[in-house]
Amino acid sequence: MFTPCPTERSRELADRVEAFVRDRVVPYEHDPRLGPHGPSAELVAELRGLAREAGVMTPHILANGEHLTQLETAAVLKRSGLSPVGPVAVNTMAPDEGNMFLLGKVATPEQQQRFLAKLVSGEARSAFFMTEPAEDEGAGSDPSMLKTIARPDGNDWVIDGTKTFITGADGAAVGIVMARTEDGDKPRATMFLVDLPHPAIRIVKVLDTIDSSMPGGHSRVAIEGLRVPASAVLGEVHAGFDYAQIRLAPARLSHCMRWLGATTRAHEIAVAYATRRHAFGKRLIDHEGVGFMLAENLIDLQQAALMIDWCAGVLDAGHMGTTESSMTKVAVSDALFRVADRCVQAMGGSGVSRDSIVEQVFREIRAFRIYDGPTEVHKWSIAKKIKRTALEGGYRAGH
C-alpha cells in the first residue's frame, strides 16, 4: 500500500525501481549466498551490476548529485523494500543511505570525492561506529554516554574504544567513527572519517542476530590506537552530537520507508495464500478470523504510509523533525510488526517456513522495533517534549 508519488520524476523512478525489484531481485531471495550475516560480497556485486544495467543504482541521488526530497525519497525507497534484498541491490540500504545523506550535508569537497563518491556509485559499503557495549555502560540509544575517546596528539587524533552492533563493518570500505572529545570540562563528540579495513579497527565478532538482510551483519569492534589526521574530522570538532541528529531523523524515517515495502510484499503473499487455500468448505479469506486480519493489515499499511509521508514533509520544510521522526518510527514499526505477525498467522505453517519470504520479513521487522532507537526510548523522548511544552504553557489547562 503506497501513497501517490509526489512528483513526476519520483513516479518514474519509483516505477522503475519496483519493476526491477520484482522482476530481477526477487528471484535471488533464496540464493545460497544469502547467509545469517547478510548477502555475500559476491552477491552484492552481482545485484548491483544488474541495478547499474537497469539504471536504478542509488536512485534517490541523481546524476548531478542532487538528492531527492524526503517525500520523493519515500516514494522510491518504499518500492526498493519490496524484497529484503532490494535495498542492497539498488543501494538504498542502511547504514549506507544514512551515511551518504550525512556526508552530502557535512563533508568537505575533498572528503566527498574520497569517501562519498564510491558509496554513491555502489562500489563500496560503509559503517557508522556509534553504539557501544551495554556492559561497558557505553552509548546505545543515548549518544551522550560515549566511552570511546579521541585525544589530540599534535596534528593528529588518537582514538580508543569498543563499539558493538556496527552494521556492515565486516567488508566496509568507509567508516564514520563517533568518539568523545573534551571541550574544557564539557564532554563533546566528534566524527572521524576512516578508510577501511584498518589495522587499528579490529572486528572481534560478527554477532548472530534475528535479522539477516544487511551485508556484513552486525559486529563488535575494538578500536585500539587509531591515529587519524586532522583532515579526517567530519565537519567541525565537537559537533558530533549535532551531526548525529542530522543523520538520525532521516535515517530512522528511511527505515520506515523500506520496511513498509517489505511488509506490503508479505501482505501480498498472505492474501494470495488466503484466497488460494481452502479449509472447512471455503477459502481461508472467507473465514472472518483470516479475512479480518488481512483487512486490519490494509488499514495499518495505509496509516503507516501516510505517517511516513507526513514526517517526510516536515523534514522537507526544513525542520529537524526529531519528535516527528520519533513518532513515526514508533507508529510505523509497531504497525508493520502487527502486519508481519498477521501474515505469518494467516499462512499457518507456511508462514514460519523459510520457503516463504514472509518468515524473514517477520524477523527483520521485529529487529526494526529496536534498531535506530527502541520504541520505549522514542516514547520517553516524546513524553519529555510533552512535559516541556506543558510547563512552558503550550497546553491549555483542562477544566
C-alpha positions, 0 to 999 in steps of 0.5 A: 500500500503506497501513497501517490508519488509526489512528483513526476520524476519520483513516479518514474523512478519509483516505477522503475525501481519496483519493476526491477525489484520484482522482476530481477531481485526477487528471484535471488531471495533464496540464493545460497549466498544469502547467509545469517550475516547478510548477502555475500560480497559476491552477491552484492556485486552481482545485484548491483551490476544488474541495478547499474544495467537497469539504471536504478543504482542509488536512485534517490541521488541523481546524476548531478548529485542532487538528492531527492526530497524526503517525500520523493525519497519515500516514494522510491525507497518504499518500492526498493523494500519490496524484497529484503534484498532490494535495498542492497541491490539498488543501494538504498540500504542502511547504514549506507543511505544514512551515511551518504545523506550525512556526508552530502550535508557535512563533508568537505569537497575533498572528503566527498570525492574520497569517501562519498563518491564510491558509496554513491556509485555502489562500489563500496559499503560503509559503517557508522561506529556509534553504539557501544557495549551495554556492559561497558555502560557505553552509548546505545540509544543515548549518544551522550554516554560515549566511552570511546575517546579521541585525544589530540596528539599534535596534528593528529587524533588518537582514538580508543574504544569498543563499539558493538552492533556496527552494521556492515563493518565486516567488508566496509570500505568507509567508516564514520567513527563517533568518539568523545572529545573534551571541550574544557570540562564539557564532554563533546563528540566528534566524527572521524572519517576512516578508510577501511579495513584498518589495522587499528579497527579490529572486528572481534565478532560478527554477532548472530542476530534475528535479522539477516538482510544487511551485508556484513551483519552486525559486529563488535569492534575494538578500536585500539590506537587509531591515529587519524589526521586532522583532515579526517574530522567530519565537519567541525570538532565537537559537533558530533552530537549535532551531526548525529541528529542530522543523520538520525531523523532521516535515517530512522524515517528511511527505515520506515520507508523500506520496511513498509515495502517489505511488509506490503510484499508479505501482505501480498503473499498472505492474501494470495495464500488466503484466497488460494487455500481452502479449509472447512468448505471455503477459502481461508479469506472467507473465514472472518478470523483470516479475512479480518486480519488481512483487512486490519493489515490494509488499514495499518499499511495505509496509516503507516504510509501516510505517517511516513509521508507526513514526517517526510514533509516536515523534514522537507520544510526544513525542520529537524523533525526529531519528535516527528521522526520519533513518532513515526518510527514508533507508529510505523514499526509497531504497525508493520510488526502487527502486519508481519505477525498477521501474515505469518498467522494467516499462512499457518505453517507456511508462514514460519517456513523459510520457503516463504519470504514472509518468515524473514520479513517477520524477523527483520521487522521485529529487529526494526522495533529496536534498531535506530532507537527502541520504541520505549526510548522514542516514547520517553523522548516524546513524553519529555517534549510533552512535559516541556511544552506543558510547563512552558504553557503550550497546553491549555489547562483542562477544566 
